[in-house]
Amino acid sequence: MLPYIATYLFIAFILAIIDRFTDRPLFIRTHLKQLPWKLNYSIRWWGPQECWSAITLGSVVVLFMLMFWMNVGGSVNKDIGRFFLVVICISSVVLSVRHFNLIAKFKAHAWWMTLLTALITLGFGLLASAFADSFILNRTRIDAAQFPVAQKTLTTLILVFFWASFATVLISVAVLVVSFFMSITAPTFFETIKREHLVASHWKAYKRGIIDKRRSLMLSSVFIGAIFTVLIALTYWEYILQHAEDVIQETLVFSSFHLHPRDCAIPGAPQDSWAALVSDGRAVIATPSRRGYTFETLPCHMQSATEVRNTILQRLKLDDYF
């Protein structure tokens, strides 16, 4: 009961503040019996930009309400929170692209941006290849060339990680730089009215028009969405880094470990262990552990399919099920 009462009081408090600082009533009466009151606001003039702005700010408000609900003892499905996090990221990106007209600016500078992207990708590719070889060698103690598929797969995975982390950092820096640049170059409200002599002489009684309010609200939506997107991305990157090694080990085993130890006549291996055949009649055995896998190199005497089947049948005969 406490979460419902606390949420009701919190919403009532927010509505009272909004009603206090607005010149017109927040709700007005209607002629409908089912809905005698409605919000004193019209959205007929909204365009795509205003819709994306409303989605961004609305998702942020809902996210804060979910956090408040959880803090007062309520329970919320985590998938709901993740959904609104994704909505904030997508809507804020679309809003920023449309507001700053980034597509047209990219087309105007496409040639050098494409060249720069290619050079960065080349550099990241070399780093990713080096990291992949180092990871395989340090975990398996075998030359990475013995695992060509895993080598390529890990290189691609690490390259995607480099680009995604670089894009996150780039967006973060861009948000800070653009915010600082616009704050020092854009004229403030008082500087704007000082240019009009009639308004400047009565500036205390002057109130901003609807165009100024819409412009301020749109800029606020853009930067609030961008800041939340950066914070969400950094939080997810922190989670990804904590589980990165486990994912890389799973990818390594999935890519190149396609045999079971019994195929190499290695007894006593767990059922969920895997083996990868390397040169000189050896095999690398991947055994699940508490964090990922442990790798061990053992001699391998490759068994035919018939031999493996006969070994399983002999094992079944030795087991006393009854």
Phi and psi restraints in degrees (value plus and minus 20) as a CYANA .aco file:
   2 LEU   PHI     -79.5   -39.5
   2 LEU   PSI     -63.9   -23.9
   3 PRO   PHI     -79.0   -39.0
   3 PRO   PSI     -58.2   -18.2
   4 TYR   PHI     -87.9   -47.9
   4 TYR   PSI     -64.0   -24.0
   5 ILE   PHI     -85.6   -45.6
   5 ILE   PSI     -64.7   -24.7
   6 ALA   PHI     -84.2   -44.2
   6 ALA   PSI     -60.7   -20.7
   7 THR   PHI     -86.1   -46.1
   7 THR   PSI     -61.7   -21.7
   8 TYR   PHI     -81.2   -41.2
   8 TYR   PSI     -65.5   -25.5
   9 LEU   PHI     -86.1   -46.1
   9 LEU   PSI     -56.8   -16.8
  10 PHE   PHI     -85.9   -45.9
  10 PHE   PSI     -65.1   -25.1
  11 ILE   PHI     -84.8   -44.8
  11 ILE   PSI     -61.0   -21.0
  12 ALA   PHI     -82.9   -42.9
  12 ALA   PSI     -57.7   -17.7
  13 PHE   PHI     -85.2   -45.2
  13 PHE   PSI     -62.9   -22.9
  14 ILE   PHI     -84.4   -44.4
  14 ILE   PSI     -64.4   -24.4
  15 LEU   PHI     -84.2   -44.2
  15 LEU   PSI     -55.3   -15.3
  16 ALA   PHI     -85.9   -45.9
  16 ALA   PSI     -58.6   -18.6
  17 ILE   PHI     -86.1   -46.1
  17 ILE   PSI     -63.9   -23.9
  18 ILE   PHI     -82.3   -42.3
  18 ILE   PSI     -63.6   -23.6
  19 ASP   PHI     -85.4   -45.4
  19 ASP   PSI     -50.8   -10.8
  20 ARG   PHI     -89.4   -49.4
  20 ARG   PSI     -55.5   -15.5
  21 PHE   PHI    -122.2   -82.2
  21 PHE   PSI      -5.7    34.3
  22 THR   PHI    -133.0   -93.0
  22 THR   PSI     128.6   168.6
  23 ASP   PHI    -101.0   -61.0
  23 ASP   PSI     -41.2    -1.2
  24 ARG   PHI    -135.9   -95.9
  24 ARG   PSI     141.7   181.7
  25 PRO   PHI     -84.3   -44.3
  25 PRO   PSI     124.3   164.3
  26 LEU   PHI     -92.6   -52.6
  26 LEU   PSI     -55.7   -15.7
  27 PHE   PHI    -145.5  -105.5
  27 PHE   PSI     127.9   167.9
  28 ILE   PHI    -149.1  -109.1
  28 ILE   PSI     137.7   177.7
  29 ARG   PHI    -100.3   -60.3
  29 ARG   PSI     132.5   172.5
  30 THR   PHI    -142.2  -102.2
  30 THR   PSI     154.6   194.6
  31 HIS   PHI    -114.8   -74.8
  31 HIS   PSI     -12.1    27.9
  32 LEU   PHI    -111.5   -71.5
  32 LEU   PSI     116.4   156.4
  33 LYS   PHI     -94.1   -54.1
  33 LYS   PSI     -54.2   -14.2
  34 GLN   PHI     -93.6   -53.6
  34 GLN   PSI     -55.8   -15.8
  35 LEU   PHI    -146.7  -106.7
  35 LEU   PSI      61.6   101.6
  36 PRO   PHI     -92.8   -52.8
  36 PRO   PSI     -35.7     4.3
  37 TRP   PHI    -148.2  -108.2
  37 TRP   PSI     127.2   167.2
  38 LYS   PHI    -163.6  -123.6
  38 LYS   PSI     140.5   180.5
  39 LEU   PHI     -89.0   -49.0
  39 LEU   PSI     112.6   152.6
  40 ASN   PHI    -102.2   -62.2
  40 ASN   PSI      45.6    85.6
  41 TYR   PHI    -177.0  -137.0
  41 TYR   PSI     119.6   159.6
  42 SER   PHI    -135.0   -95.0
  42 SER   PSI     118.5   158.5
  43 ILE   PHI    -132.3   -92.3
  43 ILE   PSI      -3.0    37.0
  44 ARG   PHI     -86.1   -46.1
  44 ARG   PSI     -47.5    -7.5
  45 TRP   PHI    -105.7   -65.7
  45 TRP   PSI     -22.5    17.5
  46 TRP   PHI     -84.8   -44.8
  46 TRP   PSI     121.5   161.5
  47 GLY   PHI    -132.1   -92.1
  47 GLY   PSI    -192.2  -152.2
  48 PRO   PHI     -78.5   -38.5
  48 PRO   PSI     -58.2   -18.2
  49 GLN   PHI     -84.2   -44.2
  49 GLN   PSI     -62.3   -22.3
  50 GLU   PHI     -87.2   -47.2
  50 GLU   PSI     -55.0   -15.0
  51 CYS   PHI     -85.4   -45.4
  51 CYS   PSI     -64.6   -24.6
  52 TRP   PHI     -85.1   -45.1
  52 TRP   PSI     -56.7   -16.7
  53 SER   PHI     -83.3   -43.3
  53 SER   PSI     -63.1   -23.1
  54 ALA   PHI     -84.6   -44.6
  54 ALA   PSI     -59.6   -19.6
  55 ILE   PHI     -83.3   -43.3
  55 ILE   PSI     -61.8   -21.8
  56 THR   PHI     -84.8   -44.8
  56 THR   PSI     -73.0   -33.0
  57 LEU   PHI     -86.3   -46.3
  57 LEU   PSI     -58.1   -18.1
  58 GLY   PHI     -83.3   -43.3
  58 GLY   PSI     -59.9   -19.9
  59 SER   PHI     -86.5   -46.5
  59 SER   PSI     -57.4   -17.4
  60 VAL   PHI     -84.5   -44.5
  60 VAL   PSI     -62.6   -22.6
  61 VAL   PHI     -83.4   -43.4
  61 VAL   PSI     -64.1   -24.1
  62 VAL   PHI     -82.8   -42.8
  62 VAL   PSI     -58.5   -18.5
  63 LEU   PHI     -83.1   -43.1
  63 LEU   PSI     -62.2   -22.2
  64 PHE   PHI     -85.3   -45.3
  64 PHE   PSI     -57.7   -17.7
  65 MET   PHI     -85.5   -45.5
  65 MET   PSI     -58.7   -18.7
  66 LEU   PHI     -84.8   -44.8
  66 LEU   PSI     -60.8   -20.8
  67 MET   PHI     -83.7   -43.7
  67 MET   PSI     -61.4   -21.4
  68 PHE   PHI     -83.8   -43.8
  68 PHE   PSI     -62.2   -22.2
  69 TRP   PHI     -80.7   -40.7
  69 TRP   PSI     -61.0   -21.0
  70 MET   PHI     -90.3   -50.3
  70 MET   PSI     -55.5   -15.5
  71 ASN   PHI     -89.4   -49.4
  71 ASN   PSI     -46.8    -6.8
  72 VAL   PHI    -113.3   -73.3
  72 VAL   PSI     -10.9    29.1
  73 GLY   PHI      87.4   127.4
  73 GLY   PSI     -17.6    22.4
  74 GLY   PHI    -101.4   -61.4
  74 GLY   PSI     143.6   183.6
  75 SER   PHI    -134.9   -94.9
  75 SER   PSI     116.1   156.1
  76 VAL   PHI    -153.1  -113.1
  76 VAL   PSI     117.1   157.1
  77 ASN   PHI     -86.1   -46.1
  77 ASN   PSI     109.9   149.9
  78 LYS   PHI     -83.4   -43.4
  78 LYS   PSI     -47.3    -7.3
  79 ASP   PHI     -83.8   -43.8
  79 ASP   PSI     -51.6   -11.6
  80 ILE   PHI     -84.8   -44.8
  80 ILE   PSI     -66.0   -26.0
  81 GLY   PHI     -81.8   -41.8
  81 GLY   PSI     -62.3   -22.3
  82 ARG   PHI     -83.3   -43.3
  82 ARG   PSI     -57.6   -17.6
  83 PHE   PHI     -80.8   -40.8
  83 PHE   PSI     -65.7   -25.7
  84 PHE   PHI     -90.9   -50.9
  84 PHE   PSI     -48.9    -8.9
  85 LEU   PHI     -84.2   -44.2
  85 LEU   PSI     -62.8   -22.8
  86 VAL   PHI     -85.7   -45.7
  86 VAL   PSI     -60.6   -20.6
  87 VAL   PHI     -82.3   -42.3
  87 VAL   PSI     -62.4   -22.4
  88 ILE   PHI     -80.6   -40.6
  88 ILE   PSI     -65.7   -25.7
  89 CYS   PHI     -83.0   -43.0
  89 CYS   PSI     -67.7   -27.7
  90 ILE   PHI     -86.6   -46.6
  90 ILE   PSI     -67.5   -27.5
  91 SER   PHI     -86.9   -46.9
  91 SER   PSI     -57.8   -17.8
  92 SER   PHI     -89.1   -49.1
  92 SER   PSI     -55.4   -15.4
  93 VAL   PHI     -85.2   -45.2
  93 VAL   PSI     -67.6   -27.6
  94 VAL   PHI     -81.0   -41.0
  94 VAL   PSI     -62.1   -22.1
  95 LEU   PHI     -83.1   -43.1
  95 LEU   PSI     -63.6   -23.6
  96 SER   PHI     -86.6   -46.6
  96 SER   PSI     -61.3   -21.3
  97 VAL   PHI     -82.8   -42.8
  97 VAL   PSI     -63.1   -23.1
  98 ARG   PHI     -91.7   -51.7
  98 ARG   PSI     -59.3   -19.3
  99 HIS   PHI     -87.6   -47.6
  99 HIS   PSI     -64.2   -24.2
 100 PHE   PHI    -112.7   -72.7
 100 PHE   PSI     -18.2    21.8
 101 ASN   PHI      34.5    74.5
 101 ASN   PSI      30.5    70.5
 102 LEU   PHI     -90.6   -50.6
 102 LEU   PSI     -49.1    -9.1
 103 ILE   PHI     -85.0   -45.0
 103 ILE   PSI     -65.6   -25.6
 104 ALA   PHI     -85.0   -45.0
 104 ALA   PSI     -58.1   -18.1
 105 LYS   PHI     -87.5   -47.5
 105 LYS   PSI     -56.3   -16.3
 106 PHE   PHI     -87.1   -47.1
 106 PHE   PSI     -61.2   -21.2
 107 LYS   PHI     -83.3   -43.3
 107 LYS   PSI     -54.4   -14.4
 108 ALA   PHI     -89.9   -49.9
 108 ALA   PSI     -46.9    -6.9
 109 HIS   PHI    -141.3  -101.3
 109 HIS   PSI      12.7    52.7
 110 ALA   PHI     -87.1   -47.1
 110 ALA   PSI     -54.9   -14.9
 111 TRP   PHI     -86.6   -46.6
 111 TRP   PSI     -68.3   -28.3
 112 TRP   PHI     -97.7   -57.7
 112 TRP   PSI     -46.4    -6.4
 113 MET   PHI     -90.4   -50.4
 113 MET   PSI     -57.1   -17.1
 114 THR   PHI     -84.8   -44.8
 114 THR   PSI     -62.8   -22.8
 115 LEU   PHI     -83.4   -43.4
 115 LEU   PSI     -62.9   -22.9
 116 LEU   PHI     -84.2   -44.2
 116 LEU   PSI     -60.3   -20.3
 117 THR   PHI     -83.3   -43.3
 117 THR   PSI     -60.4   -20.4
 118 ALA   PHI     -84.2   -44.2
 118 ALA   PSI     -62.3   -22.3
 119 LEU   PHI     -85.4   -45.4
 119 LEU   PSI     -62.2   -22.2
 120 ILE   PHI     -84.3   -44.3
 120 ILE   PSI     -61.0   -21.0
 121 THR   PHI     -83.2   -43.2
 121 THR   PSI     -59.2   -19.2
 122 LEU   PHI     -82.3   -42.3
 122 LEU   PSI     -65.1   -25.1
 123 GLY   PHI     -84.7   -44.7
 123 GLY   PSI     -64.0   -24.0
 124 PHE   PHI     -84.5   -44.5
 124 PHE   PSI     -54.4   -14.4
 125 GLY   PHI     -83.9   -43.9
 125 GLY   PSI     -61.4   -21.4
 126 LEU   PHI     -84.9   -44.9
 126 LEU   PSI     -63.0   -23.0
 127 LEU   PHI     -84.2   -44.2
 127 LEU   PSI     -61.9   -21.9
 128 ALA   PHI     -84.2   -44.2
 128 ALA   PSI     -60.2   -20.2
 129 SER   PHI     -83.5   -43.5
 129 SER   PSI     -61.3   -21.3
 130 ALA   PHI     -85.2   -45.2
 130 ALA   PSI     -62.7   -22.7
 131 PHE   PHI     -84.7   -44.7
 131 PHE   PSI     -60.4   -20.4
 132 ALA   PHI     -84.1   -44.1
 132 ALA   PSI     -65.5   -25.5
 133 ASP   PHI     -82.5   -42.5
 133 ASP   PSI     -61.7   -21.7
 134 SER   PHI     -84.7   -44.7
 134 SER   PSI     -60.8   -20.8
 135 PHE   PHI     -84.6   -44.6
 135 PHE   PSI     -66.5   -26.5
 136 ILE   PHI     -83.2   -43.2
 136 ILE   PSI     -64.0   -24.0
 137 LEU   PHI     -85.8   -45.8
 137 LEU   PSI     -61.8   -21.8
 138 ASN   PHI     -92.4   -52.4
 138 ASN   PSI     -48.9    -8.9
 139 ARG   PHI    -105.8   -65.8
 139 ARG   PSI     -63.2   -23.2
 140 THR   PHI    -117.7   -77.7
 140 THR   PSI     -37.0     3.0
 141 ARG   PHI      40.9    80.9
 141 ARG   PSI       8.6    48.6
 142 ILE   PHI    -147.9  -107.9
 142 ILE   PSI     126.6   166.6
 143 ASP   PHI     -76.3   -36.3
 143 ASP   PSI     114.5   154.5
 144 ALA   PHI     -81.9   -41.9
 144 ALA   PSI     -42.3    -2.3
 145 ALA   PHI     -84.9   -44.9
 145 ALA   PSI     -38.3     1.7
 146 GLN   PHI     -94.9   -54.9
 146 GLN   PSI     -31.4     8.6
 147 PHE   PHI    -144.6  -104.6
 147 PHE   PSI      49.9    89.9
 148 PRO   PHI     -84.4   -44.4
 148 PRO   PSI     -59.5   -19.5
 149 VAL   PHI     -88.0   -48.0
 149 VAL   PSI     -65.0   -25.0
 150 ALA   PHI     -84.0   -44.0
 150 ALA   PSI     -55.6   -15.6
 151 GLN   PHI     -81.6   -41.6
 151 GLN   PSI     -65.9   -25.9
 152 LYS   PHI     -89.3   -49.3
 152 LYS   PSI     -60.5   -20.5
 153 THR   PHI     -85.3   -45.3
 153 THR   PSI     -65.6   -25.6
 154 LEU   PHI     -86.7   -46.7
 154 LEU   PSI     -56.6   -16.6
 155 THR   PHI     -81.1   -41.1
 155 THR   PSI     -64.6   -24.6
 156 THR   PHI     -84.2   -44.2
 156 THR   PSI     -62.5   -22.5
 157 LEU   PHI     -83.4   -43.4
 157 LEU   PSI     -64.5   -24.5
 158 ILE   PHI     -89.2   -49.2
 158 ILE   PSI     -54.6   -14.6
 159 LEU   PHI     -82.5   -42.5
 159 LEU   PSI     -63.5   -23.5
 160 VAL   PHI     -82.0   -42.0
 160 VAL   PSI     -60.1   -20.1
 161 PHE   PHI     -83.1   -43.1
 161 PHE   PSI     -64.4   -24.4
 162 PHE   PHI     -79.8   -39.8
 162 PHE   PSI     -65.5   -25.5
 163 TRP   PHI     -88.0   -48.0
 163 TRP   PSI     -61.1   -21.1
 164 ALA   PHI     -85.9   -45.9
 164 ALA   PSI     -62.5   -22.5
 165 SER   PHI     -87.2   -47.2
 165 SER   PSI     -59.0   -19.0
 166 PHE   PHI     -83.9   -43.9
 166 PHE   PSI     -60.8   -20.8
 167 ALA   PHI     -85.2   -45.2
 167 ALA   PSI     -57.6   -17.6
 168 THR   PHI     -83.8   -43.8
 168 THR   PSI     -66.0   -26.0
 169 VAL   PHI     -84.3   -44.3
 169 VAL   PSI     -60.5   -20.5
 170 LEU   PHI     -83.0   -43.0
 170 LEU   PSI     -62.0   -22.0
 171 ILE   PHI     -85.0   -45.0
 171 ILE   PSI     -60.5   -20.5
 172 SER   PHI     -81.0   -41.0
 172 SER   PSI     -67.0   -27.0
 173 VAL   PHI     -85.2   -45.2
 173 VAL   PSI     -59.7   -19.7
 174 ALA   PHI     -83.3   -43.3
 174 ALA   PSI     -60.7   -20.7
 175 VAL   PHI     -82.2   -42.2
 175 VAL   PSI     -64.6   -24.6
 176 LEU   PHI     -85.4   -45.4
 176 LEU   PSI     -64.2   -24.2
 177 VAL   PHI     -86.0   -46.0
 177 VAL   PSI     -65.6   -25.6
 178 VAL   PHI     -84.7   -44.7
 178 VAL   PSI     -60.9   -20.9
 179 SER   PHI     -81.3   -41.3
 179 SER   PSI     -64.6   -24.6
 180 PHE   PHI     -86.9   -46.9
 180 PHE   PSI     -62.1   -22.1
 181 PHE   PHI     -84.2   -44.2
 181 PHE   PSI     -64.0   -24.0
 182 MET   PHI     -90.6   -50.6
 182 MET   PSI     -51.6   -11.6
 183 SER   PHI     -89.7   -49.7
 183 SER   PSI     -49.7    -9.7
 184 ILE   PHI    -115.8   -75.8
 184 ILE   PSI     -36.0     4.0
 185 THR   PHI    -124.9   -84.9
 185 THR   PSI     -54.6   -14.6
 186 ALA   PHI     -92.5   -52.5
 186 ALA   PSI     114.2   154.2
 187 PRO   PHI     -89.2   -49.2
 187 PRO   PSI     121.6   161.6
 188 THR   PHI     -96.2   -56.2
 188 THR   PSI     154.3   194.3
 189 PHE   PHI     -82.4   -42.4
 189 PHE   PSI     -62.7   -22.7
 190 PHE   PHI     -90.0   -50.0
 190 PHE   PSI     -56.3   -16.3
 191 GLU   PHI     -86.1   -46.1
 191 GLU   PSI     -51.6   -11.6
 192 THR   PHI     -89.6   -49.6
 192 THR   PSI     -64.3   -24.3
 193 ILE   PHI     -95.0   -55.0
 193 ILE   PSI     -40.6    -0.6
 194 LYS   PHI     -87.9   -47.9
 194 LYS   PSI     -41.0    -1.0
 195 ARG   PHI     -94.4   -54.4
 195 ARG   PSI     -39.8     0.2
 196 GLU   PHI    -122.5   -82.5
 196 GLU   PSI      94.9   134.9
 197 HIS   PHI     -84.4   -44.4
 197 HIS   PSI     -58.6   -18.6
 198 LEU   PHI     -86.6   -46.6
 198 LEU   PSI     -61.4   -21.4
 199 VAL   PHI     -92.2   -52.2
 199 VAL   PSI     -57.7   -17.7
 200 ALA   PHI     -84.8   -44.8
 200 ALA   PSI     -50.8   -10.8
 201 SER   PHI     -94.0   -54.0
 201 SER   PSI     -38.5     1.5
 202 HIS   PHI    -148.9  -108.9
 202 HIS   PSI      21.5    61.5
 203 TRP   PHI     -88.3   -48.3
 203 TRP   PSI     -44.3    -4.3
 204 LYS   PHI     -88.3   -48.3
 204 LYS   PSI     -50.9   -10.9
 205 ALA   PHI    -113.5   -73.5
 205 ALA   PSI     -24.6    15.4
 206 TYR   PHI    -101.8   -61.8
 206 TYR   PSI     118.2   158.2
 207 LYS   PHI    -140.4  -100.4
 207 LYS   PSI     127.0   167.0
 208 ARG   PHI     -85.1   -45.1
 208 ARG   PSI     124.3   164.3
 209 GLY   PHI    -100.9   -60.9
 209 GLY   PSI     155.4   195.4
 210 ILE   PHI     -87.8   -47.8
 210 ILE   PSI     -49.7    -9.7
 211 ILE   PHI     -87.0   -47.0
 211 ILE   PSI     -63.5   -23.5
 212 ASP   PHI     -83.0   -43.0
 212 ASP   PSI     -60.1   -20.1
 213 LYS   PHI     -85.5   -45.5
 213 LYS   PSI     -61.2   -21.2
 214 ARG   PHI     -86.8   -46.8
 214 ARG   PSI     -58.7   -18.7
 215 ARG   PHI     -84.4   -44.4
 215 ARG   PSI     -64.0   -24.0
 216 SER   PHI     -84.2   -44.2
 216 SER   PSI     -61.6   -21.6
 217 LEU   PHI     -85.0   -45.0
 217 LEU   PSI     -58.2   -18.2
 218 MET   PHI     -86.9   -46.9
 218 MET   PSI     -63.6   -23.6
 219 LEU   PHI     -82.9   -42.9
 219 LEU   PSI     -60.4   -20.4
 220 SER   PHI     -82.5   -42.5
 220 SER   PSI     -61.2   -21.2
 221 SER   PHI     -82.7   -42.7
 221 SER   PSI     -62.8   -22.8
 222 VAL   PHI     -81.2   -41.2
 222 VAL   PSI     -67.8   -27.8
 223 PHE   PHI     -97.3   -57.3
 223 PHE   PSI     -55.1   -15.1
 224 ILE   PHI     -83.4   -43.4
 224 ILE   PSI     -65.5   -25.5
 225 GLY   PHI     -83.0   -43.0
 225 GLY   PSI     -60.8   -20.8
 226 ALA   PHI     -85.6   -45.6
 226 ALA   PSI     -63.4   -23.4
 227 ILE   PHI     -84.3   -44.3
 227 ILE   PSI     -63.2   -23.2
 228 PHE   PHI     -85.5   -45.5
 228 PHE   PSI     -56.9   -16.9
 229 THR   PHI     -82.6   -42.6
 229 THR   PSI     -62.7   -22.7
 230 VAL   PHI     -84.1   -44.1
 230 VAL   PSI     -64.5   -24.5
 231 LEU   PHI     -83.9   -43.9
 231 LEU   PSI     -61.5   -21.5
 232 ILE   PHI     -84.3   -44.3
 232 ILE   PSI     -63.7   -23.7
 233 ALA   PHI     -83.3   -43.3
 233 ALA   PSI     -63.3   -23.3
 234 LEU   PHI     -84.8   -44.8
 234 LEU   PSI     -56.3   -16.3
 235 THR   PHI     -85.6   -45.6
 235 THR   PSI     -62.8   -22.8
 236 TYR   PHI     -87.3   -47.3
 236 TYR   PSI     -55.1   -15.1
 237 TRP   PHI     -86.3   -46.3
 237 TRP   PSI     -55.8   -15.8
 238 GLU   PHI     -81.9   -41.9
 238 GLU   PSI     -61.3   -21.3
 239 TYR   PHI     -86.9   -46.9
 239 TYR   PSI     -60.7   -20.7
 240 ILE   PHI     -85.2   -45.2
 240 ILE   PSI     -61.6   -21.6
 241 LEU   PHI     -83.5   -43.5
 241 LEU   PSI     -52.3   -12.3
 242 GLN   PHI     -88.1   -48.1
 242 GLN   PSI     -45.2    -5.2
 243 HIS   PHI    -136.2   -96.2
 243 HIS   PSI      -5.9    34.1
 244 ALA   PHI     -86.0   -46.0
 244 ALA   PSI     -64.2   -24.2
 245 GLU   PHI     -84.6   -44.6
 245 GLU   PSI     -59.1   -19.1
 246 ASP   PHI     -82.3   -42.3
 246 ASP   PSI     -60.9   -20.9
 247 VAL   PHI     -86.6   -46.6
 247 VAL   PSI     -60.9   -20.9
 248 ILE   PHI     -85.7   -45.7
 248 ILE   PSI     -59.6   -19.6
 249 GLN   PHI     -85.8   -45.8
 249 GLN   PSI     -62.1   -22.1
 250 GLU   PHI     -81.4   -41.4
 250 GLU   PSI     -59.4   -19.4
 251 THR   PHI     -86.0   -46.0
 251 THR   PSI     -60.7   -20.7
 252 LEU   PHI     -80.6   -40.6
 252 LEU   PSI     -67.3   -27.3
 253 VAL   PHI     -86.3   -46.3
 253 VAL   PSI     -62.6   -22.6
 254 PHE   PHI     -84.2   -44.2
 254 PHE   PSI     -53.6   -13.6
 255 SER   PHI     -98.2   -58.2
 255 SER   PSI     -60.2   -20.2
 256 SER   PHI    -145.4  -105.4
 256 SER   PSI     -30.3     9.7
 257 PHE   PHI    -121.8   -81.8
 257 PHE   PSI      78.0   118.0
 258 HIS   PHI    -136.6   -96.6
 258 HIS   PSI     -18.0    22.0
 259 LEU   PHI    -133.8   -93.8
 259 LEU   PSI     144.5   184.5
 260 HIS   PHI    -123.9   -83.9
 260 HIS   PSI     129.9   169.9
 261 PRO   PHI     -74.1   -34.1
 261 PRO   PSI     -48.3    -8.3
 262 ARG   PHI     -87.3   -47.3
 262 ARG   PSI     -41.7    -1.7
 263 ASP   PHI     -87.5   -47.5
 263 ASP   PSI     -40.9    -0.9
 264 CYS   PHI    -124.6   -84.6
 264 CYS   PSI      -5.0    35.0
 265 ALA   PHI      39.0    79.0
 265 ALA   PSI      20.0    60.0
 266 ILE   PHI    -124.8   -84.8
 266 ILE   PSI      89.0   129.0
 267 PRO   PHI    -103.6   -63.6
 267 PRO   PSI     143.1   183.1
 268 GLY   PHI      59.1    99.1
 268 GLY   PSI     -13.6    26.4
 269 ALA   PHI    -101.4   -61.4
 269 ALA   PSI     124.5   164.5
 270 PRO   PHI     -81.9   -41.9
 270 PRO   PSI     138.2   178.2
 271 GLN   PHI     -85.0   -45.0
 271 GLN   PSI     -52.2   -12.2
 272 ASP   PHI    -114.9   -74.9
 272 ASP   PSI      -2.2    37.8
 273 SER   PHI    -110.0   -70.0
 273 SER   PSI     139.9   179.9
 274 TRP   PHI    -153.8  -113.8
 274 TRP   PSI     139.0   179.0
 275 ALA   PHI    -153.5  -113.5
 275 ALA   PSI     126.2   166.2
 276 ALA   PHI    -146.1  -106.1
 276 ALA   PSI     103.6   143.6
 277 LEU   PHI     -97.9   -57.9
 277 LEU   PSI     109.2   149.2
 278 VAL   PHI    -140.6  -100.6
 278 VAL   PSI    -196.9  -156.9
 279 SER   PHI     -90.8   -50.8
 279 SER   PSI     148.9   188.9
 280 ASP   PHI      42.8    82.8
 280 ASP   PSI      12.9    52.9
 281 GLY   PHI      42.1    82.1
 281 GLY   PSI      16.8    56.8
 282 ARG   PHI    -141.0  -101.0
 282 ARG   PSI     140.5   180.5
 283 ALA   PHI    -159.9  -119.9
 283 ALA   PSI     124.1   164.1
 284 VAL   PHI    -118.1   -78.1
 284 VAL   PSI     102.3   142.3
 285 ILE   PHI    -119.9   -79.9
 285 ILE   PSI     105.2   145.2
 286 ALA   PHI    -124.2   -84.2
 286 ALA   PSI      93.2   133.2
 287 THR   PHI    -130.6   -90.6
 287 THR   PSI     107.5   147.5
 288 PRO   PHI     -79.8   -39.8
 288 PRO   PSI     121.0   161.0
 289 SER   PHI    -152.8  -112.8
 289 SER   PSI    -192.1  -152.1
 290 ARG   PHI     -84.3   -44.3
 290 ARG   PSI     -58.0   -18.0
 291 ARG   PHI    -143.7  -103.7
 291 ARG   PSI      70.0   110.0
 292 GLY   PHI      65.1   105.1
 292 GLY   PSI    -147.2  -107.2
 293 TYR   PHI    -154.9  -114.9
 293 TYR   PSI     135.9   175.9
 294 THR   PHI    -130.5   -90.5
 294 THR   PSI     117.6   157.6
 295 PHE   PHI    -132.6   -92.6
 295 PHE   PSI     117.6   157.6
 296 GLU   PHI    -162.5  -122.5
 296 GLU   PSI     116.6   156.6
 297 THR   PHI    -118.7   -78.7
 297 THR   PSI     104.0   144.0
 298 LEU   PHI    -153.5  -113.5
 298 LEU   PSI     137.1   177.1
 299 PRO   PHI     -83.4   -43.4
 299 PRO   PSI     123.9   163.9
 300 CYS   PHI    -144.6  -104.6
 300 CYS   PSI     103.0   143.0
 301 HIS   PHI    -130.7   -90.7
 301 HIS   PSI      77.1   117.1
 302 MET   PHI     -80.9   -40.9
 302 MET   PSI     108.9   148.9
 303 GLN   PHI    -119.9   -79.9
 303 GLN   PSI     126.1   166.1
 304 SER   PHI     -96.3   -56.3
 304 SER   PSI     149.1   189.1
 305 ALA   PHI     -82.8   -42.8
 305 ALA   PSI     -56.2   -16.2
 306 THR   PHI     -86.5   -46.5
 306 THR   PSI     -62.6   -22.6
 307 GLU   PHI     -83.7   -43.7
 307 GLU   PSI     -61.0   -21.0
 308 VAL   PHI     -83.7   -43.7
 308 VAL   PSI     -60.5   -20.5
 309 ARG   PHI     -86.2   -46.2
 309 ARG   PSI     -62.8   -22.8
 310 ASN   PHI     -84.1   -44.1
 310 ASN   PSI     -56.3   -16.3
 311 THR   PHI     -85.0   -45.0
 311 THR   PSI     -60.6   -20.6
 312 ILE   PHI     -85.4   -45.4
 312 ILE   PSI     -60.8   -20.8
 313 LEU   PHI     -85.0   -45.0
 313 LEU   PSI     -60.7   -20.7
 314 GLN   PHI     -83.5   -43.5
 314 GLN   PSI     -57.8   -17.8
 315 ARG   PHI     -85.9   -45.9
 315 ARG   PSI     -59.4   -19.4
 316 LEU   PHI     -86.3   -46.3
 316 LEU   PSI     -53.7   -13.7
 317 LYS   PHI     -90.1   -50.1
 317 LYS   PSI     -50.5   -10.5
 318 LEU   PHI     -96.5   -56.5
 318 LEU   PSI     -47.4    -7.4
 319 ASP   PHI     -94.4   -54.4
 319 ASP   PSI     112.4   152.4
 320 ASP   PHI    -119.6   -79.6
 320 ASP   PSI      76.7   116.7
 321 TYR   PHI    -103.0   -63.0
 321 TYR   PSI     -37.9     2.1
